[in-house]
Each structure stands twice: as C-alpha cells, then as structure tokens.
Amino acid sequence: MNELSSREWADPRGKTCTGEIGPLQSRSYPGGAHPAQVVLEKVLRTVKKPVHLLDITTLSQLRKDGHPATYGYGGRRGMDCTHWCLPGVPDIWNQLLYTSLI
C-alpha cells in the first residue's frame, strides 16, 4: 500500500496525492487494507483481554484530498501523503475518540 500513488485510488491520470481536491466517493479504499492494519487485526484476535480499536484507517484513506503536503517525509524532496493538513480529518478523529470515551 502506498498512499503516494494514485493507482491506489484507481486513477490512472494522477501520480501522487498532489492536487487532489475531493475525497474518494466510495465506502471502501480501492487500494485494500494497510499491511499494518492487517497485522493489528490479527494480533487483536488473539488478545485475551477485551480491546476496543477505534479504527479510523479507512476514513482517513478516503480523504485523499485531506493530506497532500510537502512537510515532513522528505520535505520538499517528496510528498507526505499521510500528513493530514486540511481541517476535517483530524477533527473527525478527535470527535470519534471523544465519543468513544464517553
């Protein structure tokens, strides 16, 4: 999985998340599950104590417009498509966390 590549979004015209102006119009991420997510889910199935996972992975992946940035990850030398710099995505994360806590 590589959010740097528009192939993940089934968009052959684009190459990276640069210039994306809207979220994916889908309920699932075309690029599939992130490898770390697969490992985490596998481990959680073996845990004996109850664990609640607030899984925001797909929510975040679908916001391809919410993360183009040249900050972090290589600076001006590369895109950091996991740097969520637009309002909306982190705000939703916080609302979901707050709601799950109360």
C-alpha positions as CSV (number, residue, x, y, z in Angstrom):
1,M,0.0,0.0,0.0
2,N,1.3,3.4,-0.9
3,E,-0.9,6.5,-0.4
4,L,1.7,8.3,-2.6
5,S,0.4,6.6,-5.7
6,S,-3.0,7.4,-7.3
7,R,-3.1,3.8,-8.5
8,E,-4.4,3.1,-5.0
9,W,-7.4,5.2,-5.9
10,A,-7.9,3.7,-9.4
11,D,-7.0,7.0,-11.0
12,P,-4.6,6.3,-13.9
13,R,-4.3,10.1,-14.7
14,G,-2.7,11.1,-11.4
15,K,0.6,10.1,-9.9
16,T,0.5,11.3,-6.3
17,C,-1.9,13.0,-3.9
18,T,-0.8,16.4,-5.1
19,G,-3.6,18.5,-6.4
20,E,-6.4,16.2,-5.2
21,I,-9.4,18.4,-4.4
22,G,-12.1,15.9,-3.2
23,P,-12.4,12.7,-1.2
24,L,-12.9,9.3,-2.8
25,Q,-16.6,8.6,-3.5
26,S,-16.6,5.1,-2.1
27,R,-17.2,3.3,1.2
28,S,-14.1,1.2,0.8
29,Y,-10.5,2.0,-0.1
30,P,-9.6,0.6,-3.6
31,G,-6.0,0.0,-2.5
32,G,-7.0,-2.5,0.1
33,A,-6.1,-2.7,3.8
34,H,-2.9,-1.2,5.0
35,P,-0.4,-4.0,5.9
36,A,-0.1,-2.7,9.5
37,Q,-3.9,-2.8,9.8
38,V,-3.9,-6.5,8.8
39,V,-1.2,-7.3,11.4
40,L,-3.0,-5.4,14.1
41,E,-6.3,-7.1,13.5
42,K,-4.7,-10.5,13.5
43,V,-3.0,-9.7,16.9
44,L,-6.2,-8.3,18.4
45,R,-8.0,-11.6,17.6
46,T,-5.5,-13.4,19.9
47,V,-5.7,-11.0,22.8
48,K,-7.5,-12.4,25.8
49,K,-8.4,-9.1,27.4
50,P,-11.1,-7.1,25.6
51,V,-9.7,-4.4,23.5
52,H,-11.6,-1.7,21.7
53,L,-10.0,-0.5,18.4
54,L,-11.1,2.9,17.2
55,D,-10.3,2.2,13.6
56,I,-10.0,5.4,11.5
57,T,-7.9,3.9,8.8
58,T,-10.5,3.8,6.0
59,L,-12.0,7.1,7.0
60,S,-8.5,8.7,6.6
61,Q,-7.7,6.8,3.4
62,L,-10.8,8.0,1.7
63,R,-9.8,11.7,2.2
64,K,-7.1,11.7,-0.5
65,D,-7.7,15.5,-0.7
66,G,-7.0,16.0,3.0
67,H,-3.4,15.1,3.1
68,P,-1.2,16.4,0.3
69,A,1.8,18.2,1.9
70,T,5.5,18.7,1.4
71,Y,6.0,18.9,5.2
72,G,7.7,16.0,6.9
73,Y,8.5,12.8,5.0
74,G,11.4,14.1,2.8
75,G,10.4,17.8,2.9
76,R,10.4,19.4,-0.5
77,R,12.1,16.3,-2.0
78,G,8.9,14.2,-1.6
79,M,5.2,14.2,-0.8
80,D,4.0,13.3,2.6
81,C,0.6,11.9,1.8
82,T,-0.1,10.9,5.4
83,H,0.3,14.4,6.7
84,W,-3.3,15.5,7.3
85,C,-3.1,19.2,6.9
86,L,-6.6,20.2,5.9
87,P,-9.3,20.7,8.5
88,G,-11.8,17.9,8.8
89,V,-9.8,14.7,9.1
90,P,-8.1,15.3,12.5
91,D,-11.3,17.0,13.7
92,I,-13.3,13.8,13.0
93,W,-10.6,11.7,14.7
94,N,-11.0,13.8,17.8
95,Q,-14.8,13.7,17.8
96,L,-14.8,9.9,17.4
97,L,-12.3,9.5,20.2
98,Y,-14.3,11.8,22.5
99,T,-17.5,9.9,21.7
100,S,-16.0,6.5,22.3
101,L,-14.6,7.7,25.7
102,I,-18.0,8.9,27.0
